[in-house]
Structure formats: C-alpha cells, structure tokens
C-alpha cells in the first residue's frame, strides 16, 4: 500500500508536466496500479467470501488419514500413559 501510494504520488508531477512522451506513460501506470490495488484488496476477498463462505461452492474439508493399526495402537498407549501419569 505504501509503495503503491508513493509511486502514484511521485508520478503525478511527471504526468502533469512531463511532456508528450511521459504523460501517457504515467497515466497508464497510475491507472494500472489503481486497478491492481482495487482487485487485490477488494475483489479477491469478496469473491472468496461469496464462493467459500456464503455459497459453499468450494469445500475446504480434509479427510482424515487412516494410520496403520500398529501406529494407532502405539499412540493410544502413549496417550493413556500420559493421561495416567
């Protein structure tokens, strides 16, 4: 945010009094930074909220991995001994 703001503010004098070569370039760069910042800060979170939180189109649930029987027994024993100690 600070970098974009500093760049846009620094391009204003060049855009206003930079001559025929620099004015269109500065206007294009200011517009591109403004659009990219808008998309990043507003559009991406809104689309995330719509698709993931509201409509539940994308689901972020993970399936539990089943461990082999020997490992499950060892972890159960370790939990039991830690609970009783």
N, C-alpha and C positions, 0 to 999 in steps of 0.2 A: 504494500500500500504506500509506504513512504517513498519507495523507489519510483513507482508509477507517478505519484503526485509530484515529486521533484523533477522528473523528466518532462511531464506535461507543462509545469510552470517554467521550466527552462526553455521549452520550445515556443512559448508564446511570443517573446520578443522577436525571435527569428521568423516566426510565421507572419507577424505583422509588418516587419520591415526588412525581411531577408532578401528580397529581390525575386525575380520571376522563376529562378531555379529552386530556391529554398521554400517558398510559400506553399506550393502544392505538396511537397515532401513533408513538411511539418504538419500540415492539416491532416494528411493521411496517417502519419504516425500518431498524432493526438487522437484521432478517431479510432485507430486500431487498438491503442492502449485502453481507451474508454470502453470499447466493446468487449475486449478480452477481460477486463476487470468486472464488467457487468455480468458476463457469462459465468466467470469463476465464483463470484461472491453471491449472486442472486439466483441464477438459473439452475446451477448444479444442485444446491441444497433443496430448491423447490421440487425439482424432478425426483430427487432422492426421496423426499417426503411423500410425494404422490405415489411413486411406484412401490416403495418398500414399506412405508408406514401405513398409508391410507388404504391402497387398493390390494395390498398383499399379493402383488403380481410376482415379485421376487421373494423367495423364502430363503432365509439365512440359517436354517436349522441344520445341524450336523447330526449324522448318525453316529451312535456310539460304536466304537470298535470292540469286537469281542476278543478278549485275550485267550490264549490257550489255557486249558484247565490247570496246568501246573502253576502258572503265574498267578492266576486268580486265587488259588489256594494259599500261595505264599503271602500275597498281600492281605488276605483275610487273617492269616495267623499274625502278621505284623501289626495289623490294626487291633486285633484282640489283645495282644501282649502290651501294646501302647496304652490301651484303654484301662487295662487292669493294673498297670504299674503306677 
